[in-house]
Amino acid sequence: MRVLAIDTALAACSAAVLDTDRGALDDGIVASESLPMMRGHAEALIPLVARVMQACGLAVSELDRIVVTTGPGSFTGLRVGISAARGFALTAKVPAIGVSTLSAYAAPYLGAVNRAPVIAAIDARHEQVYLQMFDAAGRTLIAPRLAPLIDALRAAAEAPACIVGSAARAIADALPGTAPRPPTVDDAAAPDINWVAQIGAVAPETTTPPKPQYLRAPDAQPQHAASLPRR
C-alpha cells in the first residue's frame, strides 16, 4: 500500500509517503518533509507535497490512500489539510482517511518498554488543553476533550505517565513535587508525520473519515445581536 500523509493541524506543514511493500527500512517511509510554521500552510502545502512525491518517484495516481490529521488543532490549518487530502483522494480515486492529532502524538509511546499510560495534550490557550489519555495498549482512558489544564495535571499526578504534545512541558513543570515523575515528556510542536502515515495505513476506511475534530467552537462568532434587521 502506498500512502500519502499530510499534517497542517498545528505548528508544522508536513507530508510523507509510506510504501508498505518497500521493506522494514524506516517502517516503510520512502520520503518525508516537515516545515515548522504557525501560519502559511495553504501556500506551503502543495509545493511540499510535490517535493515529497518527486523524492519517492511516484505520481498521485499511483497512491492507494490519502491520510490527513483531523485535529484538534488550528481551525485554518485543519481546513487546509483536509481540503487538500480530499482533493488528492478525488484525483487519485482512492480513500481519504482521518487521523486524530492526539492519537498521532501518542502513537510512538504506546506499548513502550515502560508500559506507562500516555497523556496527549495540546495547548488550547487560556489555561486549557485538548486532552486524551491512553493506556499502554492504546485504549482510551480519557476521551478527547477540551479541558482545564488542572484536569491534565490531575491525570498526570495519579500515576507515572508519558506526557506528549505541545502542552506536555507545561503540564510536567506544573506537577507537584510529590507527584510521580513522567518517564517521557515530549513537547513537540506537531506530531511526527511518519507516525501519521503509519496510523493511517492501518486505519479502517469506514470509521475514520477526514472530518475536522475541533472540540470547541471557533473564537470568532457572528454577532447576531448586532446584525441589522432585514427590510
C-alpha atoms as an extended CHARMM CRD file, in Angstrom:
* protein
*
       231  EXT
         1         1  MET       CA              0.0000000000        0.0000000000        0.0000000000  PROA      1               0.0000000000
         2         2  ARG       CA              1.2290000000        3.4700000000       -0.9210000000  PROA      2               0.0000000000
         3         3  VAL       CA              0.0690000000        6.2070000000        1.4360000000  PROA      3               0.0000000000
         4         4  LEU       CA              0.4330000000        9.9810000000        1.2830000000  PROA      4               0.0000000000
         5         5  ALA       CA              0.1180000000       11.5860000000        4.7280000000  PROA      5               0.0000000000
         6         6  ILE       CA             -0.4960000000       15.2970000000        5.3080000000  PROA      6               0.0000000000
         7         7  ASP       CA             -0.4070000000       17.3390000000        8.5220000000  PROA      7               0.0000000000
         8         8  THR       CA             -1.2420000000       21.0370000000        8.8020000000  PROA      8               0.0000000000
         9         9  ALA       CA             -3.1200000000       20.8990000000       12.1030000000  PROA      9               0.0000000000
        10        10  LEU       CA             -0.5970000000       22.6740000000       14.3260000000  PROA      10              0.0000000000
        11        11  ALA       CA              2.7970000000       24.3700000000       14.0810000000  PROA      11              0.0000000000
        12        12  ALA       CA              4.1600000000       22.4860000000       11.0630000000  PROA      12              0.0000000000
        13        13  CYS       CA              3.3760000000       21.7440000000        7.4500000000  PROA      13              0.0000000000
        14        14  SER       CA              4.3110000000       18.1330000000        6.7750000000  PROA      14              0.0000000000
        15        15  ALA       CA              3.9290000000       15.3570000000        4.2410000000  PROA      15              0.0000000000
        16        16  ALA       CA              5.2270000000       11.8000000000        3.9700000000  PROA      16              0.0000000000
        17        17  VAL       CA              4.8610000000        8.8280000000        1.6570000000  PROA      17              0.0000000000
        18        18  LEU       CA              4.7550000000        5.3370000000        3.1130000000  PROA      18              0.0000000000
        19        19  ASP       CA              5.0440000000        2.2090000000        0.9660000000  PROA      19              0.0000000000
        20        20  THR       CA              4.2470000000       -0.9310000000        2.9280000000  PROA      20              0.0000000000
        21        21  ASP       CA              5.8640000000       -3.0830000000        0.2190000000  PROA      21              0.0000000000
        22        22  ARG       CA              9.2600000000       -1.3670000000        0.4620000000  PROA      22              0.0000000000
        23        23  GLY       CA             10.5190000000       -3.3720000000        3.4400000000  PROA      23              0.0000000000
        24        24  ALA       CA             11.1010000000       -2.5380000000        7.0750000000  PROA      24              0.0000000000
        25        25  LEU       CA             13.6280000000        0.2600000000        6.4800000000  PROA      25              0.0000000000
        26        26  ASP       CA             12.2900000000        3.3150000000        8.3460000000  PROA      26              0.0000000000
        27        27  ASP       CA              8.9910000000        1.4560000000        8.7120000000  PROA      27              0.0000000000
        28        28  GLY       CA              8.2590000000        1.8720000000        5.0100000000  PROA      28              0.0000000000
        29        29  ILE       CA              8.6550000000        5.6530000000        4.8740000000  PROA      29              0.0000000000
        30        30  VAL       CA             10.1880000000        6.4470000000        1.4910000000  PROA      30              0.0000000000
        31        31  ALA       CA             10.0680000000       10.2650000000        1.6240000000  PROA      31              0.0000000000
        32        32  SER       CA              9.0010000000       12.9040000000        4.1430000000  PROA      32              0.0000000000
        33        33  GLU       CA              9.4270000000       16.5940000000        4.8570000000  PROA      33              0.0000000000
        34        34  SER       CA              8.2740000000       18.8370000000        7.6960000000  PROA      34              0.0000000000
        35        35  LEU       CA              8.4720000000       22.6380000000        7.8340000000  PROA      35              0.0000000000
        36        36  PRO       CA              7.9180000000       24.3900000000       11.1950000000  PROA      36              0.0000000000
        37        37  MET       CA              5.3660000000       27.1870000000       10.7840000000  PROA      37              0.0000000000
        38        38  MET       CA              2.4970000000       28.8050000000       12.6180000000  PROA      38              0.0000000000
        39        39  ARG       CA              0.9000000000       30.3350000000        9.5180000000  PROA      39              0.0000000000
        40        40  GLY       CA              1.1620000000       29.9550000000        5.7710000000  PROA      40              0.0000000000
        41        41  HSD       CA              0.1780000000       26.2860000000        5.4980000000  PROA      41              0.0000000000
        42        42  ALA       CA             -2.0390000000       26.9630000000        2.4870000000  PROA      42              0.0000000000
        43        43  GLU       CA              0.8540000000       28.4030000000        0.4850000000  PROA      43              0.0000000000
        44        44  ALA       CA              3.4160000000       25.8160000000        1.6200000000  PROA      44              0.0000000000
        45        45  LEU       CA              1.4770000000       22.5570000000        1.4060000000  PROA      45              0.0000000000
        46        46  ILE       CA              1.1310000000       21.8760000000       -2.3270000000  PROA      46              0.0000000000
        47        47  PRO       CA              4.8010000000       22.6280000000       -3.1730000000  PROA      47              0.0000000000
        48        48  LEU       CA              5.8490000000       20.4950000000       -0.1850000000  PROA      48              0.0000000000
        49        49  VAL       CA              3.7170000000       17.5560000000       -1.3470000000  PROA      49              0.0000000000
        50        50  ALA       CA              5.1520000000       17.9410000000       -4.8490000000  PROA      50              0.0000000000
        51        51  ARG       CA              8.6980000000       17.7020000000       -3.4720000000  PROA      51              0.0000000000
        52        52  VAL       CA              7.8750000000       14.6300000000       -1.3980000000  PROA      52              0.0000000000
        53        53  MET       CA              6.1960000000       12.8960000000       -4.3350000000  PROA      53              0.0000000000
        54        54  GLN       CA              9.1620000000       13.6970000000       -6.5740000000  PROA      54              0.0000000000
        55        55  ALA       CA             11.5920000000       12.3870000000       -3.9490000000  PROA      55              0.0000000000
        56        56  CYS       CA              9.8860000000        8.9840000000       -3.9120000000  PROA      56              0.0000000000
        57        57  GLY       CA              9.3340000000        8.8880000000       -7.6680000000  PROA      57              0.0000000000
        58        58  LEU       CA              5.5640000000        8.4670000000       -7.5050000000  PROA      58              0.0000000000
        59        59  ALA       CA              2.6090000000       10.2130000000       -9.0880000000  PROA      59              0.0000000000
        60        60  VAL       CA             -0.5770000000       10.9430000000       -7.1640000000  PROA      60              0.0000000000
        61        61  SER       CA             -2.3750000000        8.4460000000       -9.4050000000  PROA      61              0.0000000000
        62        62  GLU       CA             -0.1200000000        5.6800000000       -8.0150000000  PROA      62              0.0000000000
        63        63  LEU       CA             -1.2590000000        6.1850000000       -4.4170000000  PROA      63              0.0000000000
        64        64  ASP       CA             -3.6490000000        3.8520000000       -2.6120000000  PROA      64              0.0000000000
        65        65  ARG       CA             -4.7010000000        6.0830000000        0.2640000000  PROA      65              0.0000000000
        66        66  ILE       CA             -4.5210000000        9.7070000000        1.4500000000  PROA      66              0.0000000000
        67        67  VAL       CA             -4.1790000000       10.3560000000        5.1950000000  PROA      67              0.0000000000
        68        68  VAL       CA             -4.6300000000       13.6670000000        6.9970000000  PROA      68              0.0000000000
        69        69  THR       CA             -4.6570000000       14.8790000000       10.5910000000  PROA      69              0.0000000000
        70        70  THR       CA             -8.1450000000       15.9710000000       11.5920000000  PROA      70              0.0000000000
        71        71  GLY       CA             -7.4760000000       17.7930000000       14.8330000000  PROA      71              0.0000000000
        72        72  PRO       CA             -7.7940000000       19.1180000000       17.3180000000  PROA      72              0.0000000000
        73        73  GLY       CA             -5.7040000000       21.9820000000       16.0570000000  PROA      73              0.0000000000
        74        74  SER       CA             -5.8280000000       25.2870000000       14.2350000000  PROA      74              0.0000000000
        75        75  PHE       CA             -9.1670000000       25.9160000000       12.5300000000  PROA      75              0.0000000000
        76        76  THR       CA             -7.4360000000       27.3160000000        9.4470000000  PROA      76              0.0000000000
        77        77  GLY       CA             -4.7560000000       24.6390000000        9.3760000000  PROA      77              0.0000000000
        78        78  LEU       CA             -7.2760000000       21.8210000000        9.6140000000  PROA      78              0.0000000000
        79        79  ARG       CA             -9.3150000000       23.1890000000        6.7360000000  PROA      79              0.0000000000
        80        80  VAL       CA             -6.1920000000       23.4930000000        4.5770000000  PROA      80              0.0000000000
        81        81  GLY       CA             -5.0310000000       19.9200000000        5.1730000000  PROA      81              0.0000000000
        82        82  ILE       CA             -8.4250000000       18.2510000000        4.9610000000  PROA      82              0.0000000000
        83        83  SER       CA             -9.3810000000       20.1180000000        1.7820000000  PROA      83              0.0000000000
        84        84  ALA       CA             -6.0890000000       19.1450000000        0.1520000000  PROA      84              0.0000000000
        85        85  ALA       CA             -6.4470000000       15.4930000000        1.2240000000  PROA      85              0.0000000000
        86        86  ARG       CA             -9.9500000000       15.2930000000       -0.1930000000  PROA      86              0.0000000000
        87        87  GLY       CA             -8.7220000000       16.8580000000       -3.4420000000  PROA      87              0.0000000000
        88        88  PHE       CA             -5.8410000000       14.4080000000       -3.7900000000  PROA      88              0.0000000000
        89        89  ALA       CA             -8.1440000000       11.4880000000       -2.9700000000  PROA      89              0.0000000000
        90        90  LEU       CA            -10.6500000000       12.6010000000       -5.5910000000  PROA      90              0.0000000000
        91        91  THR       CA             -7.8960000000       12.9410000000       -8.1990000000  PROA      91              0.0000000000
        92        92  ALA       CA             -6.3910000000        9.5360000000       -7.4130000000  PROA      92              0.0000000000
        93        93  LYS       CA             -9.8080000000        7.8940000000       -6.8550000000  PROA      93              0.0000000000
        94        94  VAL       CA             -8.6750000000        6.4710000000       -3.5260000000  PROA      94              0.0000000000
        95        95  PRO       CA             -9.9670000000        6.7220000000        0.0710000000  PROA      95              0.0000000000
        96        96  ALA       CA             -9.1430000000        9.6930000000        2.3000000000  PROA      96              0.0000000000
        97        97  ILE       CA             -8.5290000000        8.7320000000        5.9430000000  PROA      97              0.0000000000
        98        98  GLY       CA             -8.5700000000       10.9570000000        9.0240000000  PROA      98              0.0000000000
        99        99  VAL       CA             -6.1210000000       10.5800000000       11.9280000000  PROA      99              0.0000000000
       100       100  SER       CA             -6.6030000000       12.3210000000       15.2740000000  PROA      100             0.0000000000
       101       101  THR       CA             -3.7830000000       14.7110000000       16.1450000000  PROA      101             0.0000000000
       102       102  LEU       CA             -3.8330000000       13.4510000000       19.7330000000  PROA      102             0.0000000000
       103       103  SER       CA             -3.5380000000        9.8300000000       18.5850000000  PROA      103             0.0000000000
       104       104  ALA       CA             -0.6130000000       10.7490000000       16.3290000000  PROA      104             0.0000000000
       105       105  TYR       CA              1.1900000000       12.3660000000       19.2740000000  PROA      105             0.0000000000
       106       106  ALA       CA              0.6150000000        9.3130000000       21.4550000000  PROA      106             0.0000000000
       107       107  ALA       CA              1.4140000000        6.5880000000       18.9170000000  PROA      107             0.0000000000
       108       108  PRO       CA              5.2340000000        6.4630000000       19.3280000000  PROA      108             0.0000000000
       109       109  TYR       CA              4.8700000000        5.8130000000       23.0620000000  PROA      109             0.0000000000
       110       110  LEU       CA              2.0830000000        3.2520000000       23.1410000000  PROA      110             0.0000000000
       111       111  GLY       CA              3.3570000000       -0.1960000000       24.0460000000  PROA      111             0.0000000000
       112       112  ALA       CA              6.7480000000        1.1940000000       25.1190000000  PROA      112             0.0000000000
       113       113  VAL       CA              9.0370000000       -0.7940000000       27.3950000000  PROA      113             0.0000000000
       114       114  ASN       CA              7.9180000000        1.1230000000       30.4880000000  PROA      114             0.0000000000
       115       115  ARG       CA              4.2540000000        0.1870000000       29.7510000000  PROA      115             0.0000000000
       116       116  ALA       CA              3.1380000000        3.5750000000       31.0700000000  PROA      116             0.0000000000
       117       117  PRO       CA             -0.1040000000        5.2390000000       30.0520000000  PROA      117             0.0000000000
       118       118  VAL       CA              0.1630000000        8.1990000000       27.6710000000  PROA      118             0.0000000000
       119       119  ILE       CA             -1.3480000000       11.6400000000       28.1550000000  PROA      119             0.0000000000
       120       120  ALA       CA             -1.6010000000       13.6280000000       24.9200000000  PROA      120             0.0000000000
       121       121  ALA       CA             -2.2400000000       17.3220000000       25.4560000000  PROA      121             0.0000000000
       122       122  ILE       CA             -2.2880000000       20.2240000000       23.0130000000  PROA      122             0.0000000000
       123       123  ASP       CA             -2.1450000000       23.8290000000       24.1860000000  PROA      123             0.0000000000
       124       124  ALA       CA             -5.6070000000       25.3640000000       23.6500000000  PROA      124             0.0000000000
       125       125  ARG       CA             -4.7010000000       28.6600000000       25.3540000000  PROA      125             0.0000000000
       126       126  HSD       CA             -6.4750000000       30.3270000000       28.2940000000  PROA      126             0.0000000000
       127       127  GLU       CA             -5.2860000000       27.6180000000       30.7380000000  PROA      127             0.0000000000
       128       128  GLN       CA             -6.9840000000       24.9320000000       28.6450000000  PROA      128             0.0000000000
       129       129  VAL       CA             -5.7490000000       21.9040000000       26.7250000000  PROA      129             0.0000000000
       130       130  TYR       CA             -7.0750000000       19.4420000000       24.1920000000  PROA      130             0.0000000000
       131       131  LEU       CA             -6.6760000000       16.2440000000       26.1740000000  PROA      131             0.0000000000
       132       132  GLN       CA             -6.7740000000       12.5000000000       25.6400000000  PROA      132             0.0000000000
       133       133  MET       CA             -5.3210000000        9.7190000000       27.7660000000  PROA      133             0.0000000000
       134       134  PHE       CA             -4.4740000000        6.1890000000       26.6320000000  PROA      134             0.0000000000
       135       135  ASP       CA             -3.4100000000        3.0830000000       28.4760000000  PROA      135             0.0000000000
       136       136  ALA       CA             -0.2120000000        1.3680000000       27.3430000000  PROA      136             0.0000000000
       137       137  ALA       CA             -2.1550000000       -0.7870000000       24.8730000000  PROA      137             0.0000000000
       138       138  GLY       CA             -3.7080000000        2.2380000000       23.1920000000  PROA      138             0.0000000000
       139       139  ARG       CA             -7.1780000000        2.0240000000       24.7530000000  PROA      139             0.0000000000
       140       140  THR       CA             -8.7330000000        5.3780000000       25.6030000000  PROA      140             0.0000000000
       141       141  LEU       CA             -8.8900000000        6.1840000000       29.3250000000  PROA      141             0.0000000000
       142       142  ILE       CA             -9.9540000000        9.8250000000       28.8830000000  PROA      142             0.0000000000
       143       143  ALA       CA            -11.8820000000       10.5980000000       25.7090000000  PROA      143             0.0000000000
       144       144  PRO       CA            -10.7610000000       13.5570000000       23.5530000000  PROA      144             0.0000000000
       145       145  ARG       CA            -11.9890000000       16.7910000000       25.0950000000  PROA      145             0.0000000000
       146       146  LEU       CA            -11.2810000000       20.4400000000       25.7230000000  PROA      146             0.0000000000
       147       147  ALA       CA            -10.3190000000       20.5230000000       29.3980000000  PROA      147             0.0000000000
       148       148  PRO       CA             -8.8740000000       22.8800000000       32.0040000000  PROA      148             0.0000000000
       149       149  LEU       CA             -5.1350000000       22.4670000000       32.4520000000  PROA      149             0.0000000000
       150       150  ILE       CA             -5.8000000000       21.2980000000       36.0160000000  PROA      150             0.0000000000
       151       151  ASP       CA             -7.5770000000       18.1960000000       34.6660000000  PROA      151             0.0000000000
       152       152  ALA       CA             -4.4320000000       17.1920000000       32.7910000000  PROA      152             0.0000000000
       153       153  LEU       CA             -2.3740000000       17.8110000000       35.9310000000  PROA      153             0.0000000000
       154       154  ARG       CA             -4.6710000000       15.5690000000       37.9770000000  PROA      154             0.0000000000
       155       155  ALA       CA             -4.4020000000       12.7750000000       35.4180000000  PROA      155             0.0000000000
       156       156  ALA       CA             -0.6120000000       13.0680000000       35.3160000000  PROA      156             0.0000000000
       157       157  ALA       CA             -0.3240000000       13.1390000000       39.1020000000  PROA      157             0.0000000000
       158       158  GLU       CA             -2.2170000000        9.8850000000       39.6450000000  PROA      158             0.0000000000
       159       159  ALA       CA              0.4200000000        7.5520000000       38.1720000000  PROA      159             0.0000000000
       160       160  PRO       CA              3.6070000000        7.7420000000       36.0890000000  PROA      160             0.0000000000
       161       161  ALA       CA              2.5620000000        8.5610000000       32.5220000000  PROA      161             0.0000000000
       162       162  CYS       CA              4.2960000000        9.6820000000       29.3620000000  PROA      162             0.0000000000
       163       163  ILE       CA              3.1680000000       13.2380000000       28.5750000000  PROA      163             0.0000000000
       164       164  VAL       CA              3.2410000000       14.2830000000       24.9180000000  PROA      164             0.0000000000
       165       165  GLY       CA              2.0070000000       17.1970000000       22.8370000000  PROA      165             0.0000000000
       166       166  SER       CA              2.5450000000       20.9210000000       22.7020000000  PROA      166             0.0000000000
       167       167  ALA       CA              1.2920000000       21.3190000000       26.3030000000  PROA      167             0.0000000000
       168       168  ALA       CA              3.4450000000       18.4770000000       27.6830000000  PROA      168             0.0000000000
       169       169  ARG       CA              6.1930000000       20.6470000000       29.1420000000  PROA      169             0.0000000000
       170       170  ALA       CA              3.7310000000       22.9910000000       30.8640000000  PROA      170             0.0000000000
       171       171  ILE       CA              1.9920000000       20.0130000000       32.4790000000  PROA      171             0.0000000000
       172       172  ALA       CA              5.2290000000       18.3400000000       33.5830000000  PROA      172             0.0000000000
       173       173  ASP       CA              6.6090000000       21.5720000000       35.0400000000  PROA      173             0.0000000000
       174       174  ALA       CA              3.4100000000       22.2190000000       36.9960000000  PROA      174             0.0000000000
       175       175  LEU       CA              3.3100000000       18.7800000000       38.6540000000  PROA      175             0.0000000000
       176       176  PRO       CA              3.6990000000       18.9490000000       42.4280000000  PROA      176             0.0000000000
       177       177  GLY       CA              6.8990000000       17.6090000000       43.9020000000  PROA      177             0.0000000000
       178       178  THR       CA              5.0730000000       14.6400000000       45.3850000000  PROA      178             0.0000000000
       179       179  ALA       CA              3.6960000000       13.5110000000       42.0070000000  PROA      179             0.0000000000
       180       180  PRO       CA              5.3550000000       10.6390000000       40.1240000000  PROA      180             0.0000000000
       181       181  ARG       CA              7.8430000000       11.7950000000       37.5120000000  PROA      181             0.0000000000
       182       182  PRO       CA              6.7520000000       11.1430000000       33.9150000000  PROA      182             0.0000000000
       183       183  PRO       CA              9.0280000000        8.6400000000       32.1280000000  PROA      183             0.0000000000
       184       184  THR       CA              8.8280000000       10.7700000000       28.9670000000  PROA      184             0.0000000000
       185       185  VAL       CA              7.9750000000       14.4010000000       28.2350000000  PROA      185             0.0000000000
       186       186  ASP       CA              7.7600000000       15.1680000000       24.5160000000  PROA      186             0.0000000000
       187       187  ASP       CA              6.5920000000       18.7170000000       23.8000000000  PROA      187             0.0000000000
       188       188  ALA       CA              6.9600000000       18.6290000000       20.0090000000  PROA      188             0.0000000000
       189       189  ALA       CA              5.0410000000       21.4420000000       18.3200000000  PROA      189             0.0000000000
       190       190  ALA       CA              3.4300000000       18.9710000000       15.8870000000  PROA      190             0.0000000000
       191       191  PRO       CA              3.1230000000       15.1810000000       15.6560000000  PROA      191             0.0000000000
       192       192  ASP       CA              5.6310000000       13.1090000000       13.6860000000  PROA      192             0.0000000000
       193       193  ILE       CA              4.2950000000       12.8830000000       10.1160000000  PROA      193             0.0000000000
       194       194  ASN       CA              5.8000000000        9.4090000000        9.7200000000  PROA      194             0.0000000000
       195       195  TRP       CA              3.5520000000        8.1440000000       12.5130000000  PROA      195             0.0000000000
       196       196  VAL       CA              0.5590000000        9.8520000000       10.9100000000  PROA      196             0.0000000000
       197       197  ALA       CA              1.2870000000        7.8110000000        7.7600000000  PROA      197             0.0000000000
       198       198  GLN       CA              1.6730000000        4.5600000000        9.6940000000  PROA      198             0.0000000000
       199       199  ILE       CA             -1.5650000000        5.0240000000       11.6580000000  PROA      199             0.0000000000
       200       200  GLY       CA             -3.4460000000        5.9480000000        8.5020000000  PROA      200             0.0000000000
       201       201  ALA       CA             -2.1550000000        2.9150000000        6.6290000000  PROA      201             0.0000000000
       202       202  VAL       CA             -3.9020000000        0.5260000000        9.0290000000  PROA      202             0.0000000000
       203       203  ALA       CA             -6.9730000000        2.6120000000        9.9170000000  PROA      203             0.0000000000
       204       204  PRO       CA            -10.3660000000        1.2570000000        8.7860000000  PROA      204             0.0000000000
       205       205  GLU       CA            -11.7490000000        3.1840000000        5.8330000000  PROA      205             0.0000000000
       206       206  THR       CA            -15.3200000000        3.2070000000        7.0750000000  PROA      206             0.0000000000
       207       207  THR       CA            -14.7120000000        4.5450000000       10.5960000000  PROA      207             0.0000000000
       208       208  THR       CA            -12.0880000000        7.2490000000       10.0470000000  PROA      208             0.0000000000
       209       209  PRO       CA            -13.4780000000        9.8990000000        7.6770000000  PROA      209             0.0000000000
       210       210  PRO       CA            -11.4440000000       13.0670000000        7.0280000000  PROA      210             0.0000000000
       211       211  LYS       CA            -13.6760000000       15.3410000000        9.0970000000  PROA      211             0.0000000000
       212       212  PRO       CA            -12.3360000000       18.0670000000       11.3950000000  PROA      212             0.0000000000
       213       213  GLN       CA            -12.2730000000       17.3610000000       15.1260000000  PROA      213             0.0000000000
       214       214  TYR       CA            -12.4290000000       20.8710000000       16.5680000000  PROA      214             0.0000000000
       215       215  LEU       CA            -13.5330000000       20.0340000000       20.1590000000  PROA      215             0.0000000000
       216       216  ARG       CA            -14.5920000000       23.6570000000       20.6790000000  PROA      216             0.0000000000
       217       217  ALA       CA            -16.3810000000       26.4200000000       18.8070000000  PROA      217             0.0000000000
       218       218  PRO       CA            -14.2810000000       28.9800000000       16.8870000000  PROA      218             0.0000000000
       219       219  ASP       CA            -13.1540000000       32.1000000000       18.7650000000  PROA      219             0.0000000000
       220       220  ALA       CA            -14.7440000000       34.3460000000       16.1350000000  PROA      220             0.0000000000
       221       221  GLN       CA            -18.5440000000       34.1650000000       16.3080000000  PROA      221             0.0000000000
       222       222  PRO       CA            -21.1860000000       36.0220000000       14.2850000000  PROA      222             0.0000000000
       223       223  GLN       CA            -22.5750000000       38.9960000000       16.1910000000  PROA      223             0.0000000000
       224       224  HSD       CA            -26.2330000000       38.1380000000       15.7560000000  PROA      224             0.0000000000
       225       225  ALA       CA            -27.3750000000       40.6850000000       18.3130000000  PROA      225             0.0000000000
       226       226  ALA       CA            -25.6760000000       43.4680000000       16.3890000000  PROA      226             0.0000000000
       227       227  SER       CA            -26.9380000000       42.4440000000       12.9490000000  PROA      227             0.0000000000
       228       228  LEU       CA            -29.1490000000       44.8730000000       11.0840000000  PROA      228             0.0000000000
       229       229  PRO       CA            -32.7990000000       43.9000000000       10.6120000000  PROA      229             0.0000000000
       230       230  ARG       CA            -33.8160000000       42.9410000000        7.1010000000  PROA      230             0.0000000000
       231       231  ARG       CA            -36.2310000000       45.1860000000        5.2460000000  PROA      231             0.0000000000
